[in-house]
Amino acid sequence: MKKIFLLMVLCITLFSGYAQPSKNFPPKTLNVLVFYKTEGWHHQSISSGIKMFDELALQEGWSLTATENANLFTMDFLVNFDVVVFLNPTGDVLSPNQQKAFETFMKTGKGFVGIHAASDCEYEWDWFGKLCGAYFLTHPPAQEGKVIIEDHNHPTMKVFEGMDSYTTVDEWYSFKENPREKVHVLARLDESSIKKTKNDDWKMGDHPLIWWQEFDGIRSFYSVFGHTNESFQNQKVRDHYSAAVNWAGKNE
């Protein structure tokens, strides 16, 4: 009888130990949509960007769908996702009905990540301009430039921790309006680092490149990196965008 009692106590102790809920829950699986339709300039780097997101999805445990089919932008389809990434889309890529579905969907508390030419898209749709943060104006020739880091505290900028600036090759967009008063700027361009220019029409003075914002329950992030194939092979850029998706999906 004594042996039976001891065995019961042991079983209860072991069961109790395993039944305790973990305080460190694993990150949730994010459903991520990568959209890359182009009606204007088509960046050859899109294929490298898709490859990068495929690899990040395996690394991070995301469920990834990549498409250029705008006809899928219905509530029935979009409701399956947590984050939508606009990967170098250009021009008028969504019809009015598709725009309405996307805006309604985003306002249910979803995340948006705009990459490089996402700002060269949907110029006639004011809400998208607000979502992305700014519209593309022009750029100097693609070349090496210095990015000045303004804020290391955002998850997307942890990769630049301990660095005041980061120098790399890309296409340095300038924008029709400076978004600083409407968004939280994380990094800006050191315009003095740009050497190859045809004219000065790209200069902004204060030249934001990376930012985030939250409104209407939406988390929105934009970054200029992504003109070249090498951009998406760069480990810092890859970590930057991995953190962007996790932040936008509230998985940071």
N, C-alpha and C positions, 0 to 999 in steps of 0.2 A: 504493500500500500504506500509506504514511504517512497519507494522508487517511482511509482506512478505519479505521485504528487510532485516530486522533483522534476520528472520529465515534463509535466504540464507547465510548471513554472518556467522551465527552460524554453519550451515552445512559445509561450506567451512573450517572453523577453526577446527572443529572436524575431518573432512576428512584429512586435512593437517597434523594434529597431528598423526593420525594413519598411514599415508602414509610414514612418515619419515623412511628411512631404518635404521635398528639397526646397531650400530657400533660393537656389540659383536655377530657375527654370531655363531650359534651353531656348534660344531664339525661335520665334515662330517661323514657319515656312512662308516666305513671301512669294506671291504670284506676280510676276513681272512681265509687262508687255513692252517690247522694244519696237518702235514704229519708225520707219525710215523712208517713207515715200518722198520722191522729189519731182517737182514740176519746174524747177529752175536748175541751178547748178547741181550736178551730181558729184559728190565727193567720192573719189575712189577709195577713200579710207573707210567707207561704210562697211565693207566686207570685213575689214580688220576689227572694226568696232563690234560687229555681230560675233565674231570669233572670241573677242575679249569677254563679252557678256556670257557666251556659252561656257567659257572656262570659269568665270566668276560664279556662275550659277552652280556649277559642280562644287566649287570651293565653299560657297556660302550656304548651300542647301536651298537655293531658290528654285521655283518652278518657272521656267522661262518660255515665252512665246515671242517670236520675232516675225514681223510682217510689214509689207508695204501696201497691203490691201485696205484701203480706207472704207470699203463697204462693210467691214467688220465693226465699224464704230457705231454700234447700237447698244442700248442699255443691256439687252440680253447677253451680249458678248462681253462688254466692259465690266459688268458686275463681278466677273470672275477674278479681277485683278486688284492688287493693292497699290502698285506703282506703275506709272506709264513713263517710259523713257522716250523722248524725241531725239533720235540719233541722226543728226545732220539732214533733217527734212528741209525742203526749200519750196517756196512758192505757195500757191493756194491749194493745199492738199486735202482739205475737208469741205464737203458740201454743207449748206446751211443746216440740214437735218443731222448730219454727222457732228457738226459743231455743237448743236443743242444737246445731243446725247452725251458728248464728251464733257461739256460744262456741267450738266446735271449730275453726271457720274462723279466728277472731281469734287463737287460740293457735298458728297456723302462722306468726306473725310479721307480722301485719297492723297497719294504722293505723286509729284511730278519731278522729273530730272530732265533738264534741257541741255543738250550737248552741242557746242559750237554753233552750227548753222540752224539750230532750233530758233535762234533769233532772226533768221532770214526766212521767215515763214508766216503766213496768215496776216499780212499787213493790214488787211481791211477788217480784221476782227479785233476790236478793242479789248475784249476780255482776254484773248490769248496774249496780247501785248502785256497786259497786267500780270498774267500767269507767268510768262517768261521773264518779265522784268524790264525788257528793253527790246527795241528793234535794231537790227543791223543797219549800219550806214555805209561803211567802206573799210578798207584795210590797206596797209602798206604791203609790199611783197613779203611772202612768207620768209621768215628768217629767225635767227637766234634773238631772243629778247629776254629781258629780266623782269620777272614777276615779283613785286614787293608784297610780302605777306603782312596783312594788317591784323589778322585774328587767328590765333592758333587753337582757340578753345572749341571751335565747331568741330564735330567729328570728322568732317571731310578734310580738315586741315591738319589733323594729327600727323599725317605722313610728312609734313614739313616742320615738325617740331624741332626747335633749336635752330631754325634757319630764318634769317631776316628776309631772304630773297631766294628765288629759284630761277635758274637760267636754263632755257630749253628752246628748241626750234618749234614754231607753230605759226599760224596765221592770226595776227593780232587784230581782232575786230574792234572797231569803234562803233558807237551807237548814236541813233538819232537824238536821243535825250539821255542825259546822265541819270542813271537810276538811283543814285546814292540816297536821295531824300525819301525813296519809297521802299528800299530794300536794305538788308544788312550786308554791307560789302565785306568780303573776306580777303580779297587781294586786288591789286591794281597793277597796271603796266608802268614800268619806268620808261617813259617815252624817250629819254636820252640814250637808251640802249639800242634804239632802232636806227640803223645806219643806212639801209638801202631804201630810198624813197624817191618817188616821182614828183611829189609835191607834199604839202603839209595838210591836205584836207582831212587826213585821218586823225589828226591830233585833237585831243579833248582837254588837255591840261590835266585835270583829275580824270583818270582813265580806268574805271572799274572793269574787272575781268571775270570775277567769281563772286557770287552772292547767294543769299537765301532769304526767304520770306515765308510767313504764314498768314493766311486770310481765309475766311469762310470755311474753316476746318481743314484747309488744304496746306500741305507742306510742299513748297516749291524751291528748287535749287537749279542754278545755272552756272556752267563753267565753259570757258572758251576753248579748253584743250580738245583737240580732235581733228585737226585739218589733215594730218599726215598718217600714213600707216604706222609709222614709228611711234606716234603719240599713244596709240592703243597697245603698243608693245612695251612701253615705258612703265616700269614697276610702280613708280610714284603715281603716275596718272591712273593706272589700274587700281591701286589702293584708294586713290581719291574718289573714283567713281563707284567702287565697291561700298565705301562708306556713305556716298551720296544716296545710293539706293536703299541701304539699310536705314539711314536717317529719314528719308522721305516716307518709307514704309513703317516708321516708328518702331524699328527693330534694332536701334543703336544701343 
